[in-house]
Amino acid sequence: MSWTDVWPEVQTLSRLDKIRLIQYLVQEMERDEEIPISPGRSYPMWSPDRAFSAAATLLQAV
């Protein structure tokens, strides 16, 4: 099944069902990657809120 087959069906889902679909897909990806994600544990994630040099570069580009 391709994305073009699935997309119209996904659009008809309720908000709750879309969230469930996202959870399911993340679990499938976790299984594929063999990277265990434990419930209740925190994981570091990069955020641009402290990327001052990137902000300065963008300001120069404008």
C-alpha positions as CSV (number, residue, x, y, z in Angstrom):
1,M,0.0,0.0,0.0
2,S,1.4,3.4,-0.9
3,W,1.1,6.8,0.8
4,T,-1.4,8.0,-1.9
5,D,-3.7,5.1,-1.0
6,V,-3.5,5.8,2.8
7,W,-3.6,9.6,2.8
8,P,-7.3,10.0,2.1
9,E,-8.2,7.6,4.8
10,V,-5.9,9.3,7.3
11,Q,-7.6,12.6,6.6
12,T,-11.0,11.2,7.6
13,L,-9.8,10.1,11.0
14,S,-10.8,11.9,14.2
15,R,-8.2,13.8,16.2
16,L,-7.9,11.0,18.7
17,D,-7.5,8.4,16.1
18,K,-4.8,10.5,14.4
19,I,-2.9,10.6,17.7
20,R,-3.3,6.8,18.1
21,L,-1.9,6.4,14.6
22,I,1.1,8.6,15.4
23,Q,1.7,6.5,18.6
24,Y,1.5,3.3,16.6
25,L,3.8,4.5,13.9
26,V,6.4,5.6,16.4
27,Q,6.3,2.2,18.1
28,E,6.7,0.6,14.7
29,M,9.7,2.8,13.9
30,E,11.2,2.0,17.3
31,R,10.9,-1.7,16.5
32,D,12.5,-1.2,13.1
33,E,15.4,0.8,14.5
34,E,15.8,-1.5,17.6
35,I,16.2,1.5,19.8
36,P,14.3,0.9,23.0
37,I,12.2,3.8,24.3
38,S,11.2,3.3,27.9
39,P,8.0,4.8,29.2
40,G,8.5,7.4,31.9
41,R,12.1,8.1,31.0
42,S,13.3,11.4,29.6
43,Y,15.5,11.7,26.6
44,P,17.6,14.7,25.5
45,M,16.3,16.6,22.5
46,W,18.0,19.5,20.7
47,S,16.2,22.8,20.7
48,P,17.2,26.0,18.8
49,D,16.3,28.2,21.8
50,R,20.0,28.5,22.7
51,A,21.4,28.5,19.1
52,F,22.7,32.1,19.3
53,S,25.3,31.7,16.5
54,A,22.6,30.3,14.2
55,A,20.4,33.3,15.0
56,A,23.3,35.7,14.2
57,T,23.9,33.9,10.9
58,L,20.3,34.2,9.9
59,L,20.2,37.9,10.8
60,Q,23.2,38.5,8.6
61,A,21.5,36.7,5.7
62,V,18.4,38.9,5.9
